[in-house]
Amino acid sequence: MDKNILIIVDIQNGFIQTAETHAAYENIKELLNQKIFDAVIATKFVNVKNSAFERMMNWTQMMDTTSQSIPTDLHKYIHCIIEKHTYTPSKHKLFHALHTLNNTIPNKVFIVGVDTDACVTMTTIMLFESRIRPIVLTKYTASTGGITLHKAGLLVMKRLIGNNQLIDLEPKSKNELNSI
């Protein structure tokens, strides 16, 4: 049987800057405190000099270690951190971590984090296209661009990966996770 693996997308100091993203971070801390996941993977976005973000969008945030840092109170829950320089983690690194933590590639994973309209959506699509069911726990997602972009991300995911993968639930037990 697959382990219940949670992927936390980009909960980093530089992204926890709005009321919505701060609420998502607090909700994720509460979720982790329940200890209902067998393993937790976190992605960490690192913008680098001359990146596509800098060159094409003139976006130079997330280049310093303070903004890139994952809050220290989450570290005790995280089994693996995957650094990335794009919207998605390296497929090879993510699948290696999933295989290591589950002893095989799992059939499903749970996803939370920011930005719903960018990195969360792109990561779910990568998993979906790889035949892994991405289950987005929507109460634990947000966008730095605000509620409109958050809702847009949910709408796009609904279309691209199916409504059954977007779960508006606050799981309280492993049994609840297993029933999804």
C-alpha positions in Angstrom: 0.0 0.0 0.0 1.2 3.5 -0.9 2.3 5.8 1.9 0.5 9.1 2.2 3.0 11.6 0.9 2.5 15.3 1.1 4.3 17.7 -1.3 4.5 21.3 0.0 5.1 23.7 -2.8 7.2 26.8 -2.2 6.2 27.7 1.4 9.1 30.1 1.7 9.7 33.4 3.5 9.6 35.4 0.3 6.2 33.9 -0.7 4.6 34.3 2.7 3.9 37.9 2.2 0.2 38.3 1.8 -2.7 37.6 4.2 -3.7 34.7 1.9 -0.3 33.1 1.8 0.3 33.6 5.5 -3.0 31.9 6.2 -2.0 29.0 3.9 1.3 28.7 5.8 -0.5 28.6 9.2 -3.0 26.0 7.9 -0.2 23.9 6.6 1.5 24.0 10.0 -1.7 22.8 11.6 -2.0 20.0 9.0 1.6 18.9 9.7 1.1 19.0 13.4 -1.6 16.2 13.0 1.2 13.9 11.8 -1.1 12.1 9.4 1.4 12.0 6.5 4.0 9.2 6.2 6.4 11.5 4.4 6.7 15.1 3.4 8.6 16.6 0.4 9.0 20.4 0.1 10.0 22.3 -3.0 12.1 25.4 -2.6 12.2 27.9 -5.4 15.5 29.7 -6.0 15.6 32.4 -8.5 19.1 32.8 -10.0 20.9 35.5 -12.0 20.0 35.5 -15.6 17.0 33.2 -15.1 14.0 33.2 -17.4 12.2 35.1 -14.7 14.8 37.8 -14.6 15.4 38.0 -18.4 11.8 37.7 -19.7 9.7 39.0 -16.8 12.2 41.4 -15.1 11.4 39.5 -11.8 14.4 39.5 -9.4 12.7 38.4 -6.2 13.7 35.2 -4.4 17.4 35.6 -5.2 18.5 36.0 -1.5 18.8 33.2 1.0 16.4 34.9 3.5 13.5 35.0 1.0 14.4 31.5 -0.3 14.3 29.9 3.2 11.6 27.5 4.2 10.4 28.5 7.7 12.4 26.6 10.3 9.3 25.4 12.2 8.5 23.2 9.2 11.9 21.5 8.9 11.1 18.9 11.6 8.3 17.5 9.3 10.1 17.6 6.0 11.9 14.4 4.8 13.3 15.9 1.6 13.7 19.4 0.1 14.0 19.7 -3.6 15.5 23.0 -4.8 14.1 24.2 -8.1 14.7 27.1 -10.5 11.5 26.8 -12.5 7.8 26.4 -11.8 8.3 22.7 -11.2 10.9 20.5 -9.5 13.1 18.4 -11.7 11.0 15.3 -12.6 14.0 13.1 -12.0 14.7 14.5 -8.5 11.0 14.4 -7.5 10.5 10.9 -8.7 13.7 9.7 -7.0 12.4 11.2 -3.7 9.0 9.7 -4.2 10.5 6.3 -4.9 12.9 6.5 -2.0 10.1 7.5 0.5 7.5 5.0 -0.8 9.8 2.2 -2.0 8.0 2.6 -5.4 6.4 5.4 -7.4 3.1 6.1 -5.6 -0.3 6.1 -7.2 -1.3 9.4 -5.5 0.3 12.3 -3.6 -1.2 15.2 -1.8 -0.2 18.8 -2.7 -0.4 22.1 -0.8 1.4 25.4 -1.1 1.8 28.5 -3.2 1.2 29.9 -5.9 -2.0 28.1 -6.8 -1.9 29.7 -10.2 1.7 28.9 -11.0 3.9 26.3 -9.2 1.1 24.3 -7.6 -0.7 24.0 -11.0 2.4 23.2 -12.9 3.5 20.5 -10.4 0.1 18.9 -10.4 0.1 18.8 -14.2 3.6 17.1 -14.2 2.3 14.5 -11.8 -0.9 13.9 -13.7 1.0 13.5 -17.0 3.2 10.9 -15.2 0.1 9.0 -14.2 0.3 9.9 -10.5 -2.9 11.2 -9.0 -2.2 14.7 -7.7 -4.7 15.5 -4.9 -4.7 19.2 -4.2 -5.9 20.1 -0.7 -7.4 23.4 -1.6 -7.8 24.8 1.9 -4.0 24.7 2.1 -3.2 26.6 -1.1 -3.0 30.3 -1.9 -1.5 32.8 -4.4 0.8 35.8 -3.8 -1.3 37.5 -6.6 -4.4 37.3 -4.5 -7.7 35.5 -4.4 -8.5 36.1 -8.1 -5.3 34.3 -9.3 -5.9 31.6 -6.6 -9.3 30.9 -8.0 -8.0 31.0 -11.6 -5.4 28.4 -10.7 -8.1 26.2 -9.2 -10.3 26.6 -12.3 -7.4 25.7 -14.6 -6.5 22.6 -12.5 -10.2 21.6 -12.5 -10.1 21.6 -16.3 -6.6 20.0 -16.7 -6.5 17.3 -14.0 -10.2 16.9 -13.2 -12.4 18.2 -10.3 -12.0 14.9 -8.4 -8.3 15.9 -7.7 -9.3 19.2 -6.0 -10.3 18.3 -2.4 -11.9 20.9 -0.2 -11.3 18.9 3.0 -9.3 19.4 6.2 -8.2 15.8 6.8 -7.9 14.8 10.4 -6.7 11.2 10.1 -4.8 8.7 8.0 -8.0 6.9 7.3 -9.5 10.1 5.8 -6.4 10.3 3.5 -6.7 6.7 2.6 -10.4 7.1 1.6 -9.6 9.9 -0.9 
